[in-house]
Amino acid sequence: MAGKEFEASVGGGMVTAKVNGKGEVLAVKIEPDVVNKDDIEMLQDLVVAAVNEALKRVQETQQNEMSG
């Protein structure tokens, strides 16, 4: 599980996060169009949402492997 990678995108693909099976963040990709110095809060929210969604995929996979 630790060697697997999980990826999630939010905001229509504007922010993508990649984590491993240990729950470590490996990468965060931000499309330039979403960067707006006047709305940093939106970007921060998108990053948090992408990371949380990727971690959720790790947990779901762990649960599926344990039950199957």
FENWO-V76163 format. One line per field, one symbol per residue. ss: DSSP state (H for helix, E for strand, L for the rest). psi: psi as a letter, one per 40 degrees, with the letter a starting at -180 (. if undefined). Layout:
BEGIN
ss->???
psi->???
END
This chain:
BEGIN
ss->LLLLEEEEEELLLLEEEEEELLLLEEEEEELHHHLLLLLHHHHHHHHHHHHHHHHHHHHHHHHHHHHL
psi->ddeiihiiiiffedhhihiieeehhdihhhhddehheefddddddddddddddddddddddddddde.
END
